[in-house]
Amino acid sequence: MADLKIKIFKNNESDPDTTITIPGKVLEVAQKLIPKQAAEALHEKGIDINELIELSNKSDVQGTIIEIEEHKKKEKVIISIE
């Protein structure tokens, strides 16, 4: 099972403001432990964490799976499976 990474960028910076890495082996349990900021960002974007867990179980899915840019908020969220 691959790791799930959530990167939150603010103010158009090239380095993330926040990076959350959830190891694949604990992803199902980690669903309850995801930091509030990341959980809110996912929920606001209509992203279902259960679907991300299922994707991380597939060996043929790797790399960036979702990239959301909110230009007015100057915020970008990248979700990847690595």
N, C-alpha and C positions, 0 to 999 in steps of 0.2 A: 504494500500500500504506500502510495506516494504522500509527501508532505503537502499541506495546503498553506499557501502564503497569501496574506492580505497586506497590501501596501497602500498607505494613504498619503498622498502628496498634497501640500497646501501652497498657495501663492505661486504657482507655476515653478516651483523649485525642482531641480533635477534629482535631489535626494529626498527619500520619503520622510515625512514628519513622524510616521508611525509604521512599523513593520511587525506583523504578527505571523509567527510560524507555528503551525500546529502539526506535529509529527503524525504521519499516517497511522501508526500503531495505536495512537490514543485519540484519533479524530472523533470517533463516535462518542467517547466520554467527554472529550474536549468541547463538544457542542454546548455543554452546560457551563463551560469555563471560559468561553470566548469573552474577551474584554467588552464592556458595554459599548465603547466607541465603535468597535468593529461590528458588533451585533446590530447596532443601530444603523450603521452605514449599509450593511447588507439588507436589512429590513426595508430601509428607505428606498433602496433600489429594486425592491421586489425579488430579491435573491433568496432562494430556499436553501438553507444550510444542509438539509437532508439530501438534496440533489447534488450538492458539492461533495458530500460524503460518498455517494454512489459513484460519481465521476472519479474520485480518488482511488476507488477500488479497481478501476479498469487500467490495465497495464499499458494500453495504447493511447491514453490521454496524458499529455505532458505539455508544459509551457503555459503561457497566458491563455486563460479561457474567457475572462471578462475584463474589459477596460472601460471605465466610465469616467467621462470628463464633464464636470459642471463648471462651465466657463464663468458664469456670474458669481459663483462661490469661490472661484479659483481653487478648485479641488479636483483631484483625480484619485480614483480607487482602482487598483489592479489586483485581480485575483488570479493566482496561478497554481498549478500543480507541478511540483518538482520532485 
